[in-house]
Amino acid sequence: MTTTATSPTETTPSRSDLATPAAGPIGPNWFASVMGTGILAVALTAVPAAVPGRGLLALAAWLVAATLLVVLMAATIAQSRRHPGSVRAHLADPVMAHFFGAPAMALMTVGAGALLVGHRVLGVTPALTVGAALWVAGTLMGLATTVVVPTVALVSHRVGLDDATPSWLMPVVPPMVSAATGALLVPRVPAGDLRAAFLLCCWGLAGVALVATLVVLPLVLRRLRRHGIAATAAPTLLIVLGPLGQSVTAVHHLGDLSPAVLPRPWGAWAAGAVVPYGALVLTLAVAWLIVAGALVVRAARRDGGLPFSLAWWAFTFPVGTVVTGSAALAEVTGSIALLDLAVVLLAALATLWLVVAVRTTTWLLAR
């Protein structure tokens, strides 16, 4: 892989952290911290590891994620009042625009956490209300980013194929998150046609994200093969794991529900796809995790270090999706090796989250 001719999107990542005065300092990329914290809570519930206080740790992570979500939403609303054109300004930024997928995924991740652990403090019915409301809001926002952001990038930003970076996946992944988290709501929908329709809707959302990923991912890989990546943007390499790990999780959850909800033979076919799809895609995810890790180390050595930016949160959520995907596939296959993989990745996720959280706090205090 060559490492020449890096694009402006790689050499100026600070634009993702410090927006222009017209846009305001809080950009959609800040919501990646909510995603990274929320997925830690979800992953802790997904992996049956013998961790002392695992349930309390998951609850604590969800409470932090929920608090961050509320704070960032309030800050974004306040900023929009001070800078009425802030959303348009961020959308016009060729770097920042792709991160509009982050708020959508943040909403749904916190919503999933409410269903999994939030009921301990909210109560079952309020947790269901919160989870459903955040799922609907995140899904609608995610569908919008899947269409709007790529269109703006092609029409207004006038980008070319050589400009593709892993961050281009951010606006098209949310529908896959909708599919995975929507599976938690399927049993809560009244049985019958309504439940079947909702399940099919989740399958459709997974299909939308999969098609979009198959369009964008080859462009990203082509760009990386030709030009490599700078250390400043190296953490975004892990974004590629997001649609891979999350799709394994989504297919497992939806496939597990399908036989009882969908008529024959569709339900059985859906359930039958879980293992072959999961095995193939999880293998690709683990392979990419190894490759991305090597490329991050290589870029850091070549450029004299890995400077901190909010892009470091890419070390958390994407890894978390591989944790949930590994745990899901381990459940359906009974594989001890997959379960061990999920446990190891969970430990790595917790460590990465702690490092990134500390660095983010230090960075904020120094501003």
C-alpha positions as CSV (number, residue, x, y, z in Angstrom):
1,M,0.0,0.0,0.0
2,T,1.4,3.4,-1.0
3,T,1.2,6.3,1.3
4,T,1.4,9.3,-1.0
5,A,-1.0,12.0,-2.0
6,T,-3.1,12.1,1.1
7,S,-6.3,14.1,0.8
8,P,-7.2,17.2,2.7
9,T,-9.7,15.2,4.7
10,E,-6.9,13.2,6.1
11,T,-4.4,16.0,6.8
12,T,-6.9,18.4,8.6
13,P,-8.9,16.3,11.0
14,S,-9.2,19.2,13.3
15,R,-12.1,20.4,11.2
16,S,-14.0,17.5,12.7
17,D,-13.3,18.7,16.2
18,L,-13.3,22.5,15.9
19,A,-16.0,23.8,13.6
20,T,-16.1,27.2,12.0
21,P,-17.6,30.1,14.0
22,A,-20.6,30.1,11.8
23,A,-21.3,26.5,12.5
24,G,-20.4,26.5,16.2
25,P,-18.0,24.3,18.1
26,I,-20.4,21.3,18.7
27,G,-20.6,19.1,15.6
28,P,-22.4,15.8,15.0
29,N,-19.1,14.0,15.5
30,W,-19.3,14.7,19.2
31,F,-22.2,12.1,19.4
32,A,-19.6,9.4,18.7
33,S,-18.8,9.6,22.4
34,V,-22.4,8.6,23.1
35,M,-22.2,5.7,20.6
36,G,-18.9,4.5,22.1
37,T,-20.2,4.6,25.7
38,G,-23.6,3.1,24.9
39,I,-22.2,0.2,23.0
40,L,-20.1,-0.7,26.1
41,A,-23.3,-1.1,28.0
42,V,-24.9,-3.2,25.3
43,A,-21.8,-5.3,24.9
44,L,-21.6,-6.0,28.6
45,T,-25.2,-7.4,28.5
46,A,-24.5,-9.4,25.4
47,V,-21.4,-11.3,26.6
48,P,-22.1,-13.8,29.4
49,A,-18.6,-13.3,30.9
50,A,-18.0,-14.0,34.6
51,V,-17.2,-10.3,35.4
52,P,-18.0,-9.2,38.9
53,G,-20.7,-6.6,38.9
54,R,-21.2,-6.9,35.1
55,G,-24.8,-5.8,35.4
56,L,-23.9,-2.7,37.4
57,L,-21.1,-1.8,35.0
58,A,-23.5,-2.0,32.1
59,L,-26.0,0.1,34.0
60,A,-23.3,2.7,34.8
61,A,-22.1,2.8,31.2
62,W,-25.7,3.3,30.0
63,L,-26.3,6.1,32.5
64,V,-23.1,7.9,31.3
65,A,-24.2,7.5,27.7
66,A,-27.7,8.7,28.4
67,T,-26.3,11.7,30.3
68,L,-23.9,12.5,27.4
69,L,-26.8,12.3,25.0
70,V,-29.0,14.7,26.9
71,V,-26.1,17.2,27.4
72,L,-25.1,17.1,23.7
73,M,-28.6,17.4,22.5
74,A,-29.2,20.4,24.8
75,A,-25.9,21.9,23.6
76,T,-26.8,21.4,20.0
77,I,-30.2,23.0,20.4
78,A,-28.6,26.0,22.2
79,Q,-26.0,26.3,19.5
80,S,-28.7,26.2,16.8
81,R,-30.3,29.1,18.5
82,R,-27.1,31.1,18.6
83,H,-26.1,30.1,15.1
84,P,-29.3,29.5,13.1
85,G,-27.3,28.2,10.2
86,S,-25.1,25.8,12.1
87,V,-26.7,22.6,10.8
88,R,-26.4,23.8,7.2
89,A,-22.8,24.9,7.8
90,H,-21.9,21.5,9.2
91,L,-23.6,19.8,6.3
92,A,-21.7,22.0,3.9
93,D,-18.4,20.8,5.4
94,P,-17.0,17.9,3.4
95,V,-15.5,16.3,6.5
96,M,-18.2,17.0,9.1
97,A,-21.2,16.2,7.0
98,H,-20.5,12.4,7.1
99,F,-20.7,12.4,10.9
100,F,-24.4,13.3,10.8
101,G,-24.9,9.5,11.1
102,A,-23.5,9.7,14.6
103,P,-26.5,11.4,16.3
104,A,-28.9,8.8,14.8
105,M,-26.8,5.9,16.0
106,A,-26.3,7.5,19.4
107,L,-30.1,7.8,19.9
108,M,-30.7,4.1,19.0
109,T,-27.7,2.9,21.1
110,V,-29.0,4.6,24.2
111,G,-32.5,3.4,23.4
112,A,-31.3,-0.2,23.2
113,G,-29.5,0.3,26.5
114,A,-32.8,1.5,28.1
115,L,-34.4,-1.8,27.1
116,L,-31.5,-3.9,28.2
117,V,-30.5,-2.3,31.5
118,G,-32.3,1.1,31.9
119,H,-35.4,-0.6,33.2
120,R,-33.6,-1.1,36.5
121,V,-33.8,2.7,37.2
122,L,-36.6,3.8,34.9
123,G,-39.1,0.9,35.3
124,V,-40.2,-1.5,32.6
125,T,-42.9,0.7,30.9
126,P,-40.9,4.0,30.9
127,A,-37.8,2.1,29.6
128,L,-39.9,0.7,26.8
129,T,-41.3,4.1,26.0
130,V,-37.8,5.7,25.9
131,G,-36.4,2.8,23.9
132,A,-39.2,3.0,21.3
133,A,-39.1,6.8,21.0
134,L,-35.3,6.8,20.6
135,W,-35.5,4.0,18.0
136,V,-38.1,5.9,15.9
137,A,-36.2,9.2,16.1
138,G,-32.9,7.5,15.3
139,T,-34.3,5.4,12.5
140,L,-35.9,8.4,10.8
141,M,-32.7,10.4,11.2
142,G,-30.6,7.5,9.9
143,L,-32.8,7.1,6.8
144,A,-32.4,10.8,6.1
145,T,-28.6,10.7,6.5
146,T,-28.4,7.6,4.2
147,V,-30.0,9.7,1.4
148,V,-29.1,13.3,2.1
149,V,-25.4,13.1,3.1
150,P,-24.2,11.1,0.1
151,T,-26.3,13.3,-2.2
152,V,-24.8,16.5,-0.7
153,A,-21.3,15.1,-0.9
154,L,-21.7,14.3,-4.6
155,V,-23.6,17.5,-5.6
156,S,-22.3,20.2,-3.3
157,H,-18.9,19.0,-2.1
158,R,-18.0,17.8,-5.6
159,V,-15.9,15.0,-4.2
160,G,-14.2,12.4,-6.4
161,L,-13.5,8.7,-6.0
162,D,-10.1,9.4,-4.6
163,D,-11.6,11.4,-1.7
164,A,-13.4,8.4,-0.2
165,T,-12.5,7.8,3.5
166,P,-13.8,5.4,6.1
167,S,-16.0,8.2,7.5
168,W,-18.1,7.9,4.3
169,L,-19.7,4.9,6.0
170,M,-21.0,6.9,8.9
171,P,-24.2,8.2,7.3
172,V,-25.2,4.8,5.8
173,V,-24.7,2.5,8.8
174,P,-27.6,3.8,10.9
175,P,-30.3,1.6,9.2
176,M,-28.3,-1.4,10.2
177,V,-28.2,-0.2,13.8
178,S,-32.0,0.3,13.4
179,A,-32.3,-3.3,12.4
180,A,-30.2,-4.7,15.3
181,T,-31.8,-2.5,17.9
182,G,-35.3,-2.9,16.4
183,A,-35.1,-6.6,17.1
184,L,-35.4,-5.8,20.8
185,L,-38.7,-4.1,20.1
186,V,-40.2,-6.9,18.0
187,P,-41.5,-9.0,21.0
188,R,-43.1,-5.9,22.4
189,V,-45.2,-5.3,19.3
190,P,-48.7,-6.9,19.3
191,A,-48.6,-10.4,17.8
192,G,-50.0,-10.9,14.3
193,D,-49.7,-8.9,11.2
194,L,-48.4,-5.8,13.0
195,R,-45.5,-7.7,14.5
196,A,-44.7,-9.4,11.2
197,A,-44.7,-6.0,9.5
198,F,-42.4,-4.5,12.0
199,L,-40.0,-7.5,11.7
200,L,-40.0,-7.2,7.9
201,C,-39.4,-3.4,8.3
202,C,-36.2,-4.3,10.4
203,W,-35.1,-6.7,7.7
204,G,-35.7,-4.0,5.1
205,L,-33.6,-1.5,7.1
206,A,-30.8,-4.1,7.2
207,G,-31.0,-4.5,3.5
208,V,-30.8,-0.8,2.9
209,A,-27.7,-0.5,5.0
210,L,-26.1,-3.5,3.4
211,V,-26.6,-2.2,-0.1
212,A,-25.3,1.2,0.8
213,T,-22.3,-0.3,2.5
214,L,-21.5,-2.5,-0.6
215,V,-21.5,0.7,-2.7
216,V,-19.4,2.8,-0.3
217,L,-16.9,0.2,1.0
218,P,-15.2,-0.6,-2.3
219,L,-14.6,3.2,-2.8
220,V,-13.0,3.4,0.6
221,L,-10.8,0.4,0.0
222,R,-9.7,1.7,-3.4
223,R,-8.8,5.0,-1.8
224,L,-6.8,3.3,1.0
225,R,-5.0,1.0,-1.5
226,R,-3.9,4.0,-3.7
227,H,-3.1,6.6,-1.1
228,G,-2.9,5.0,2.4
229,I,-4.0,7.1,5.4
230,A,-2.3,9.6,7.6
231,A,-1.9,9.1,11.4
232,T,-4.4,11.9,12.1
233,A,-7.2,9.9,10.3
234,A,-6.0,6.4,11.1
235,P,-8.6,5.7,13.9
236,T,-11.3,6.0,11.3
237,L,-10.1,2.8,9.7
238,L,-12.1,1.0,12.4
239,I,-15.3,2.5,11.2
240,V,-15.3,-0.3,8.6
241,L,-16.0,-2.7,11.4
242,G,-19.3,-1.0,12.2
243,P,-21.5,-2.3,9.3
244,L,-19.8,-5.7,9.5
245,G,-20.2,-6.4,13.2
246,Q,-23.6,-4.8,13.4
247,S,-25.0,-6.7,10.5
248,V,-24.0,-10.0,12.1
249,T,-25.8,-8.9,15.3
250,A,-28.9,-7.8,13.3
251,V,-29.1,-11.0,11.2
252,H,-28.8,-13.1,14.3
253,H,-31.5,-11.3,16.3
254,L,-33.9,-11.0,13.4
255,G,-33.2,-14.5,12.2
256,D,-33.9,-15.9,15.7
257,L,-37.3,-14.1,15.8
258,S,-38.4,-14.9,12.3
259,P,-39.6,-18.5,12.6
260,A,-42.2,-17.6,15.2
261,V,-43.3,-14.4,13.4
262,L,-43.1,-15.0,9.7
263,P,-45.0,-17.7,7.8
264,R,-43.3,-20.8,6.4
265,P,-40.9,-21.1,4.6
266,W,-39.8,-17.5,5.0
267,G,-39.1,-17.7,8.8
268,A,-37.1,-20.9,8.4
269,W,-35.1,-19.4,5.6
270,A,-34.3,-16.3,7.6
271,A,-33.2,-18.4,10.6
272,G,-31.1,-20.6,8.3
273,A,-29.1,-17.6,7.0
274,V,-27.9,-16.6,10.5
275,V,-24.9,-19.0,10.7
276,P,-23.5,-18.8,7.1
277,Y,-23.9,-15.1,7.0
278,G,-22.5,-14.5,10.5
279,A,-19.5,-16.8,9.9
280,L,-18.5,-15.2,6.7
281,V,-19.0,-11.6,7.8
282,L,-17.5,-12.1,11.3
283,T,-14.4,-13.6,9.7
284,L,-14.1,-10.5,7.5
285,A,-14.6,-8.3,10.5
286,V,-11.8,-10.0,12.5
287,A,-9.5,-9.9,9.5
288,W,-10.2,-6.2,9.1
289,L,-9.6,-5.6,12.8
290,I,-6.2,-7.1,12.5
291,V,-5.4,-5.2,9.3
292,A,-6.7,-1.9,10.6
293,G,-4.7,-2.3,13.9
294,A,-1.5,-2.9,11.9
295,L,-2.2,0.1,9.7
296,V,-2.9,2.4,12.7
297,V,0.4,1.3,14.3
298,R,2.2,1.8,11.0
299,A,0.8,5.2,10.4
300,A,1.6,6.3,14.0
301,R,5.2,5.2,13.6
302,R,5.6,6.8,10.2
303,D,4.1,10.2,11.3
304,G,5.7,10.3,14.7
305,G,2.6,9.4,16.8
306,L,-1.1,9.3,16.8
307,P,-2.4,12.8,17.6
308,F,-5.6,12.9,19.6
309,S,-8.9,14.0,18.1
310,L,-12.5,13.0,18.4
311,A,-11.8,10.4,15.7
312,W,-10.4,8.3,18.5
313,W,-14.0,7.3,19.4
314,A,-13.8,5.1,16.3
315,F,-11.8,2.8,18.5
316,T,-15.0,2.0,20.6
317,F,-18.3,1.6,18.8
318,P,-17.1,-0.4,15.8
319,V,-15.2,-2.8,18.1
320,G,-18.4,-3.1,20.2
321,T,-20.4,-4.2,17.2
322,V,-17.9,-7.1,16.7
323,V,-18.3,-8.0,20.4
324,T,-22.1,-8.2,20.0
325,G,-21.7,-10.0,16.7
326,S,-19.3,-12.6,18.1
327,A,-21.5,-13.2,21.2
328,A,-24.6,-13.6,19.0
329,L,-22.9,-16.1,16.7
330,A,-21.5,-18.0,19.8
331,E,-25.0,-18.2,21.1
332,V,-26.5,-19.8,18.0
333,T,-23.6,-22.2,17.3
334,G,-22.5,-23.0,20.9
335,S,-18.9,-22.3,19.9
336,I,-16.6,-21.8,22.9
337,A,-14.0,-20.2,20.6
338,L,-16.4,-17.5,19.5
339,L,-17.4,-16.9,23.1
340,D,-13.8,-16.5,24.1
341,L,-13.3,-14.1,21.2
342,A,-16.2,-12.0,22.4
343,V,-14.8,-11.9,25.9
344,V,-11.3,-10.9,24.7
345,L,-12.9,-8.2,22.5
346,L,-15.0,-7.0,25.4
347,A,-12.0,-6.5,27.5
348,A,-10.3,-4.7,24.6
349,L,-13.4,-2.5,24.2
350,A,-13.5,-1.6,27.9
351,T,-9.8,-0.7,27.8
352,L,-10.1,1.4,24.7
353,W,-13.2,3.2,26.1
354,L,-11.3,4.1,29.3
355,V,-8.3,5.4,27.3
356,V,-10.4,7.4,24.9
357,A,-12.6,8.8,27.7
358,V,-9.6,10.0,29.7
359,R,-8.0,11.5,26.6
360,T,-11.2,13.3,25.7
361,T,-11.6,14.7,29.2
362,T,-8.0,15.9,29.2
363,W,-8.5,17.4,25.8
364,L,-11.7,19.2,26.8
365,L,-10.1,20.6,30.0
366,A,-7.1,21.9,28.0
367,R,-9.3,23.9,25.6
